[in-house]
Amino acid sequence: MIIKHNESDSKGAFLAIEDNVQIGEMTYSKAGEGKIIIDHTEVHPDQKGKGIGKILLSKAVEFARDHNIKIVPLCPFAKTMFDKDIDIRDVLA
């Protein structure tokens, strides 16, 4: 599996790709300088339970750390993960 990061002026996404098929995505919107809002996480039903959502979130956290950005987890999955894992809260807005 590879994770691709696409970004436009105001939005972005982390995409999980396996065998040239997208099996998951985490989307975000930019909220001014230094902040993104994770608004949606989706994993293909056949791929659930494989930790793909966690992998996508870890890439988002890595991106935030690399670019000195804070994350607002609007998406229920992302919010739950931030609530559970204190090790990623350094990027929590």
C-alpha positions in Angstrom: 0.0 0.0 0.0 1.2 3.5 -0.8 -0.2 6.8 0.6 -0.5 9.7 -1.8 -1.0 13.3 -0.7 -3.0 15.6 -2.9 -3.4 19.3 -2.1 -5.1 22.3 -3.8 -5.4 25.9 -2.7 -8.0 25.2 0.0 -8.3 21.4 0.3 -6.2 18.2 0.5 -6.4 14.5 0.9 -4.4 11.5 1.9 -5.2 8.5 -0.3 -4.5 4.9 0.4 -3.7 3.1 -2.9 -3.2 -0.7 -3.3 -2.8 -2.4 -6.7 -3.6 0.9 -8.4 -7.0 1.0 -6.6 -7.9 3.7 -4.0 -9.0 1.8 -0.8 -9.2 4.7 1.6 -9.0 8.5 1.9 -8.8 11.2 4.5 -9.8 14.7 3.4 -9.1 18.1 4.9 -9.8 21.7 4.4 -7.2 24.5 5.1 -8.3 26.8 7.8 -6.1 29.8 7.5 -2.4 29.8 8.1 -1.1 26.9 10.0 -4.3 24.9 10.5 -6.2 22.1 8.7 -9.6 20.6 9.5 -9.8 16.8 8.9 -13.4 16.5 7.7 -13.8 13.0 6.3 -12.2 9.5 6.6 -13.4 6.7 4.5 -12.1 3.1 3.9 -13.5 0.7 1.3 -15.8 -1.8 3.0 -13.7 -4.7 1.9 -10.6 -3.2 3.6 -12.1 -2.3 7.0 -10.3 -3.6 10.1 -6.8 -3.4 8.5 -5.8 -0.2 10.2 -6.0 1.9 7.0 -7.7 4.8 8.8 -4.9 4.9 11.4 -2.2 4.9 8.6 -3.9 7.8 6.9 -4.1 9.7 10.2 -0.5 9.0 10.9 0.4 10.5 7.5 -1.7 13.6 8.3 0.0 14.0 11.7 3.4 13.6 10.0 2.5 16.2 7.5 1.3 18.6 10.2 4.5 18.1 12.2 6.7 18.6 9.1 4.9 21.9 8.2 4.2 23.2 11.7 0.4 22.9 11.2 -2.3 22.2 13.8 -5.2 19.8 13.1 -8.8 20.3 14.0 -10.4 16.8 13.9 -14.0 17.4 12.7 -14.3 13.9 11.3 -15.6 11.5 14.0 -12.9 8.9 13.3 -10.1 11.4 13.6 -11.6 12.9 16.8 -11.8 9.5 18.4 -8.2 8.7 17.5 -7.0 12.1 19.0 -9.0 11.3 22.1 -7.4 7.9 22.4 -3.8 8.6 21.5 -1.9 11.2 23.6 1.2 10.8 21.4 -0.4 12.7 18.5 -1.9 15.5 20.5 1.0 17.8 19.9 -0.6 18.7 16.5 -4.1 19.1 18.0 -5.5 22.6 17.5 
